[in-house]
Amino acid sequence: MLNSEQYEQLLKEMKSTVYIDGEQVPNYWLHPRMKPAFNLIKATYDMAQSPDLDGELHELMTMKSNITGEKINTFLNIHRSSNDLVKRMKLQRALMRFGAGCFGARCIFGAVANALWAVTYNLDKEGRTDYHERFKKFVARVQMQDLVVMADITDPKGDRSKPPHQQSDPDFYLRIVEKRPDGIVVNGAKFQQSGAPYAHELLVLPTTAMGPDDADYSVAFTVPSNAEGVFFVTDSTASHAKFEAMPLEDIGAGEYSMHESAHVFFENVFVPNEQIFLCGEWHVTRDLVQLFTDHQRLASSSCRMGYIDLCMGASQSMADYNGVAKVNHIKDKLIDMSISVESICAMITGAAMTPQITKSGCVAPNTMCINAAKLYMNDAVLKTAQKTMEIGGGILLTRPGTRDLANPKIGPLLRKYHQGRDGVTVDDRLKMARLAETLSGLACVTPILSVIAAAPPAVNRLQFRFQTDFERNVKAAKRLAGIAE
Ligand SMILES: Cc1cc2nc3c(=O)[nH]c(=O)nc-3n(C[C@H](O)[C@H](O)[C@H](O)COP(=O)(O)OP(=O)(O)OC[C@H]3O[C@@H](n4cnc5c(N)ncnc54)[C@H](O)[C@@H]3O)c2cc1C
């Protein structure tokens, strides 16, 4: 298995073409906006190597390959049992709790590889292809070489109401433009690819179920990230600005916590036959999409559990620093967060313990349970973010920066007035406030302003306690029930 220096060295040697903010950038992974997610991918290598960084994560990050028998990174596993799925859930949760950032370049491969494993197995049984054997060799190679493989799914899609062959531009979904004896040529793009530039290889597959007229779009293959005709344009989000404008300490988990994604372009890219895993077989695309979405929903729901764990930690710390840790409404909110995260855990565990067992022998999460988990998680994350803001208070948004604090005139005053309860340093309170702001995921003015300004909800609720005519209602109920006053 590689260590993080070897992982980085491979990226250096590949010299993939990556644009950031309109410019091609050579050592792109060191760019301020790219570095946090790169650090987290590097950490997956370091943790797999050594238990010292985090014993729990070391244990979860490695396992024995059921293909080669060798030790591999868990992200590259083909799942054979419920326990494999549960291990995957625990890994996603613990890694998010460690870094609070996106490790999509590692995690999405698992979803796609497991789905392709099952679908190519079934396809080869029809007797016309040898995709499964090719795919097996590919998975064994990336396991042995310990590569980061980005699975690229989402197409630009143009008019969403139309299938690929009816789009005004035929490239809106990635497609085969030429078939040769030794391979195919593909053209198109994949959008919103989390962590794609950090990968050594790309594993491409269709984003939706295809019909008979979409055979040219029914294609799955792998190419190295530096293949001729492949290039990346990193996405642009307002959150990037802070990584270029602010000191890292002002960001909150700045070392790791930035989601980074890219558009990946394939301009007439040649794919040799041995790297093709689907080439026109539109009839299996529905099963393929169903399977990879089930797997990916396990991954993303599990990830958010780690996020809720962290929100609980940051909220509890802020409450402590503010001197309100023992207040009932705060304790209730923390318990609500715990109920949310353990409910997600129960649903994912249910999905893992009642799995779909494919003919190939690999397993996938139970579809209904995992979709329930994903939907429940969506709500839980937003509610948790709001609770984190409520508990933390306005300081999440309004804290002074480290450069203000360093100024000899205003620094001492800012420190004096940002003191929380006695015994807590101002710096700790400010650091935790910034982490809580980042974690709330809503680190812009409107959400925090809406929840906290003009009083936090717990204060608003007091009005109802004082002004509701509870007595009138009790009297009315008693009268109707025939109970004398
Ligand atoms: C931060 C982030 C990271 C991501 N990472 C990855 C990744 O690593 N790899 C990857 O492959 N993808 C990734 N995605 C893509 C993600 O899977 C898509 O965003 C998602 O599938 C929705 O597609 P879209 O954004 O194009 O939305 P749209 O298709 O534009 O959908 C917008 C709205 O229109 C509705 N809609 C669209 N089409 C129809 C239709 N035919 N009928 C009815 N309603 C419709 C949708 O339900 C939705 O409400 C990522 C996305 C984000 C935001």
Ligand as a Chemical Component Dictionary entry (heavy atoms), coordinates in Angstrom:
data_LIG
# 
_chem_comp.id                   LIG 
_chem_comp.type                 NON-POLYMER 
_chem_comp.pdbx_formal_charge   0 
_chem_comp.three_letter_code    LIG 
# 
loop_
_chem_comp_atom.comp_id 
_chem_comp_atom.atom_id 
_chem_comp_atom.alt_atom_id 
_chem_comp_atom.type_symbol 
_chem_comp_atom.charge 
_chem_comp_atom.model_Cartn_x 
_chem_comp_atom.model_Cartn_y 
_chem_comp_atom.model_Cartn_z 
_chem_comp_atom.pdbx_ordinal 
LIG C1  C1  C 0 -21.542 19.235 -4.140  1  
LIG C2  C2  C 0 -21.907 18.183 -5.148  2  
LIG C3  C3  C 0 -21.060 17.089 -5.334  3  
LIG C4  C4  C 0 -21.360 16.136 -6.297  4  
LIG N1  N1  N 0 -20.487 15.098 -6.515  5  
LIG C5  C5  C 0 -20.719 14.239 -7.550  6  
LIG C6  C6  C 0 -19.760 13.233 -7.890  7  
LIG O1  O1  O 0 -18.738 13.115 -7.242  8  
LIG N2  N2  N 0 -19.981 12.441 -8.953  9  
LIG C7  C7  C 0 -21.084 12.572 -9.704  10 
LIG O2  O2  O 0 -21.220 11.843 -10.681 11 
LIG N3  N3  N 0 -22.024 13.504 -9.414  12 
LIG C8  C8  C 0 -21.856 14.346 -8.360  13 
LIG N4  N4  N 0 -22.788 15.305 -8.053  14 
LIG C9  C9  C 0 -23.928 15.440 -8.916  15 
LIG C10 C10 C 0 -25.266 15.046 -8.287  16 
LIG O3  O3  O 0 -25.434 13.670 -8.338  17 
LIG C11 C11 C 0 -26.314 15.836 -9.078  18 
LIG O4  O4  O 0 -26.234 17.178 -8.620  19 
LIG C12 C12 C 0 -27.694 15.301 -8.914  20 
LIG O5  O5  O 0 -27.802 14.049 -9.548  21 
LIG C13 C13 C 0 -28.731 16.258 -9.519  22 
LIG O6  O6  O 0 -28.363 16.644 -10.811 23 
LIG P1  P1  P 0 -28.308 18.201 -11.195 24 
LIG O7  O7  O 0 -27.473 18.915 -10.210 25 
LIG O8  O8  O 0 -27.902 18.265 -12.618 26 
LIG O9  O9  O 0 -29.773 18.684 -10.961 27 
LIG P2  P2  P 0 -30.904 18.886 -12.036 28 
LIG O10 O10 O 0 -30.987 17.669 -12.923 29 
LIG O11 O11 O 0 -30.679 20.176 -12.725 30 
LIG O12 O12 O 0 -32.178 18.923 -11.122 31 
LIG C14 C14 C 0 -32.758 20.125 -10.630 32 
LIG C15 C15 C 0 -34.198 19.817 -10.239 33 
LIG O13 O13 O 0 -34.942 19.377 -11.382 34 
LIG C16 C16 C 0 -35.550 18.110 -11.141 35 
LIG N5  N5  N 0 -35.498 17.296 -12.351 36 
LIG C17 C17 C 0 -34.418 17.095 -13.157 37 
LIG N6  N6  N 0 -34.743 16.274 -14.179 38 
LIG C18 C18 C 0 -36.028 15.947 -14.024 39 
LIG C19 C19 C 0 -36.943 15.154 -14.781 40 
LIG N7  N7  N 0 -36.587 14.511 -15.906 41 
LIG N8  N8  N 0 -38.211 15.024 -14.318 42 
LIG C20 C20 C 0 -38.590 15.665 -13.187 43 
LIG N9  N9  N 0 -37.778 16.448 -12.432 44 
LIG C21 C21 C 0 -36.518 16.589 -12.847 45 
LIG C22 C22 C 0 -34.719 17.474 -10.021 46 
LIG O14 O14 O 0 -35.465 16.522 -9.267  47 
LIG C23 C23 C 0 -34.331 18.685 -9.202  48 
LIG O15 O15 O 0 -35.360 18.989 -8.299  49 
LIG C24 C24 C 0 -22.536 16.258 -7.065  50 
LIG C25 C25 C 0 -23.382 17.336 -6.843  51 
LIG C26 C26 C 0 -23.076 18.288 -5.899  52 
LIG C27 C27 C 0 -24.013 19.458 -5.700  53 
# 
loop_
_chem_comp_bond.comp_id 
_chem_comp_bond.atom_id_1 
_chem_comp_bond.atom_id_2 
_chem_comp_bond.value_order 
_chem_comp_bond.pdbx_ordinal 
LIG C1  C2  SING 1  
LIG C2  C3  SING 2  
LIG C2  C26 DOUB 3  
LIG C3  C4  DOUB 4  
LIG C4  N1  SING 5  
LIG C4  C24 SING 6  
LIG N1  C5  DOUB 7  
LIG C5  C6  SING 8  
LIG C5  C8  SING 9  
LIG C6  O1  DOUB 10 
LIG C6  N2  SING 11 
LIG N2  C7  SING 12 
LIG C7  O2  DOUB 13 
LIG C7  N3  SING 14 
LIG N3  C8  DOUB 15 
LIG C8  N4  SING 16 
LIG N4  C9  SING 17 
LIG N4  C24 SING 18 
LIG C9  C10 SING 19 
LIG C10 O3  SING 20 
LIG C10 C11 SING 21 
LIG C11 O4  SING 22 
LIG C11 C12 SING 23 
LIG C12 O5  SING 24 
LIG C12 C13 SING 25 
LIG C13 O6  SING 26 
LIG O6  P1  SING 27 
LIG P1  O7  DOUB 28 
LIG P1  O8  SING 29 
LIG P1  O9  SING 30 
LIG O9  P2  SING 31 
LIG P2  O10 DOUB 32 
LIG P2  O11 SING 33 
LIG P2  O12 SING 34 
LIG O12 C14 SING 35 
LIG C14 C15 SING 36 
LIG C15 O13 SING 37 
LIG C15 C23 SING 38 
LIG O13 C16 SING 39 
LIG C16 N5  SING 40 
LIG C16 C22 SING 41 
LIG N5  C17 SING 42 
LIG N5  C21 SING 43 
LIG C17 N6  DOUB 44 
LIG N6  C18 SING 45 
LIG C18 C19 SING 46 
LIG C18 C21 DOUB 47 
LIG C19 N7  SING 48 
LIG C19 N8  DOUB 49 
LIG N8  C20 SING 50 
LIG C20 N9  DOUB 51 
LIG N9  C21 SING 52 
LIG C22 O14 SING 53 
LIG C22 C23 SING 54 
LIG C23 O15 SING 55 
LIG C24 C25 DOUB 56 
LIG C25 C26 SING 57 
LIG C26 C27 SING 58 
# 
